[in-house]
Amino acid sequence: MNKIHIVEETNRLDKFISLKENETRNQIEQLIKKGFVSVNGKVVTRPGVKLKLEAKVEINFDEIEKSKIKEEESLYKVDFDVEVIYEDDEILVINKPYSLIVHGAASVKEATLVDWLKLRNISLSTISGEERHGIVHRLDRGTSGVMVIAKTNAAHVSLSKQLEEKTMGRYYLAAIDMALKEDITIENLIGRSSSNRLKMGTVESGRFARSSFAKVQLSKNEKYELVACKLYTGRTHQIRVHLSTIHRHILGDNLYGFKGELNKMRRFYLHAYNLYLIHPKTNKQMNFTANLADDMSEFLNKEFDMEILHEKLNEDNISNLFNTSS
């Protein structure tokens, strides 16, 4: 069933619909952005478009109902929650669990972070398309930690620009199987491995990648080391590939060559620990830290001197490691 309304006074599209339909502002914004509203027979996806007198506004409720059914079919599998670190009208900062896929794809047959975001029924940016609403940057499924989500298109544009200009970024923590000889910056070309399509590698046809690694603390038995990592580019599996080029491996990362007594771990210990950015609306410098997942935290408590480590994991100390190293 479609509903048709004739414009009697000039108005914005979203405000006009709010006068005619018993829907919330967010619901009206979403049905416009998803293409369920047409003006004079043409689909309009901008909520703020100006309406002229006598314009015919049509709302396609049949398609809305089909869309709701489709979303319910994908969202019913969301049986997890995600820790929210910070939220306002522009951005949402979360701590992604290590087993969670960020967004859907043809090969993905389970609920994703985007599904969870939609289930919360919040407004999200639409710049990245239907499957990636709100997603400015991502983390691999096996990596846990801090991510920022754009709630408006303006915020998305701002954050994407910050990524390009390096005014937004993250510091990672990784537990590795052998200590670094010294702090190091690695540069090379990363692309899909020709021998294993699940892996990335250093290949001549790859894209430029640069990472810095800084020593944080040795384990009590000096077998393992916790290192901090900073990315200057955003290639798939970049930290894992770069560590493997110097014969170091993240604990549990069997795909990239980790072996040893811990090789039956459920996942690898890589965590996006700290995120810095400039708020898209206030222009205020902001900093967010994501708590370690329980399993990684338990490992560090067992193998490391935590009294010393807690002091070293201060966000200022982590950033200072890279101010002096590269």
URURBEL-V898985 format. One record per pair of residues at least 12 apart in sequence whose C-alpha atoms are under 6 Angstrom apart, sorted by the first residue. I is the first residue (numbers start at 1). J is the second residue. D is the distance in whole Angstrom. If there is no record, write none. Layout:
I & J & D
I & J & D
This chain:
1 & 61 & 6
1 & 62 & 5
2 & 59 & 6
2 & 60 & 5
2 & 61 & 5
3 & 58 & 6
3 & 59 & 5
4 & 57 & 6
4 & 58 & 4
5 & 56 & 6
5 & 57 & 5
6 & 54 & 6
6 & 55 & 6
6 & 56 & 5
7 & 53 & 5
7 & 54 & 5
7 & 55 & 5
8 & 53 & 6
9 & 53 & 6
10 & 51 & 5
10 & 52 & 5
10 & 53 & 6
11 & 50 & 6
11 & 51 & 5
12 & 48 & 5
12 & 49 & 6
12 & 50 & 5
12 & 51 & 6
13 & 47 & 6
13 & 48 & 6
13 & 49 & 6
14 & 47 & 5
29 & 47 & 6
32 & 45 & 5
33 & 45 & 4
36 & 59 & 6
36 & 60 & 5
37 & 58 & 6
37 & 59 & 5
38 & 57 & 6
38 & 58 & 5
39 & 56 & 6
39 & 57 & 5
40 & 56 & 5
75 & 115 & 6
77 & 111 & 6
78 & 111 & 6
83 & 95 & 5
90 & 151 & 5
90 & 152 & 6
90 & 155 & 6
91 & 149 & 6
91 & 150 & 5
91 & 151 & 5
92 & 148 & 6
92 & 149 & 5
93 & 147 & 6
93 & 148 & 4
94 & 146 & 6
94 & 147 & 5
95 & 145 & 5
95 & 146 & 5
95 & 290 & 6
96 & 144 & 5
96 & 145 & 5
97 & 144 & 5
98 & 142 & 5
98 & 143 & 5
98 & 144 & 4
99 & 141 & 5
99 & 142 & 6
100 & 141 & 5
101 & 141 & 5
103 & 132 & 6
104 & 131 & 6
123 & 151 & 6
124 & 151 & 4
124 & 152 & 6
125 & 150 & 6
125 & 151 & 5
125 & 152 & 4
125 & 153 & 5
134 & 149 & 5
134 & 150 & 5
134 & 151 & 6
135 & 149 & 6
143 & 270 & 5
143 & 271 & 6
144 & 271 & 5
145 & 271 & 5
145 & 272 & 4
145 & 273 & 6
145 & 290 & 6
146 & 272 & 5
146 & 290 & 5
155 & 280 & 5
158 & 280 & 6
168 & 276 & 5
168 & 277 & 4
169 & 275 & 6
169 & 276 & 6
170 & 274 & 5
170 & 275 & 4
171 & 229 & 6
171 & 230 & 5
171 & 273 & 6
171 & 274 & 5
172 & 228 & 6
172 & 229 & 5
172 & 271 & 5
172 & 272 & 4
172 & 273 & 5
173 & 227 & 6
173 & 228 & 5
173 & 270 & 6
173 & 271 & 5
174 & 226 & 6
174 & 227 & 5
174 & 269 & 6
174 & 270 & 5
175 & 225 & 6
175 & 226 & 4
175 & 250 & 6
175 & 251 & 6
175 & 269 & 6
176 & 224 & 6
176 & 225 & 5
176 & 249 & 5
176 & 250 & 4
176 & 251 & 5
177 & 224 & 5
177 & 249 & 6
177 & 251 & 6
178 & 224 & 5
179 & 225 & 5
183 & 213 & 6
183 & 214 & 5
184 & 212 & 6
184 & 213 & 5
185 & 211 & 6
185 & 212 & 4
186 & 210 & 6
186 & 211 & 5
187 & 209 & 6
187 & 210 & 4
188 & 208 & 6
188 & 209 & 6
189 & 202 & 5
189 & 203 & 6
189 & 206 & 5
189 & 207 & 5
189 & 208 & 4
189 & 209 & 6
190 & 202 & 5
190 & 203 & 6
190 & 206 & 4
190 & 207 & 5
191 & 203 & 6
191 & 206 & 4
209 & 233 & 5
210 & 232 & 5
210 & 233 & 6
211 & 230 & 6
211 & 231 & 5
211 & 232 & 6
212 & 229 & 6
212 & 230 & 5
213 & 228 & 6
213 & 229 & 5
214 & 227 & 6
214 & 228 & 5
215 & 227 & 5
219 & 303 & 5
219 & 304 & 5
220 & 303 & 6
220 & 304 & 5
251 & 268 & 5
251 & 269 & 6
252 & 265 & 5
252 & 267 & 5
252 & 268 & 4
253 & 268 & 5
273 & 289 & 6
273 & 290 & 5
274 & 288 & 6
274 & 289 & 4
275 & 287 & 6
275 & 288 & 5
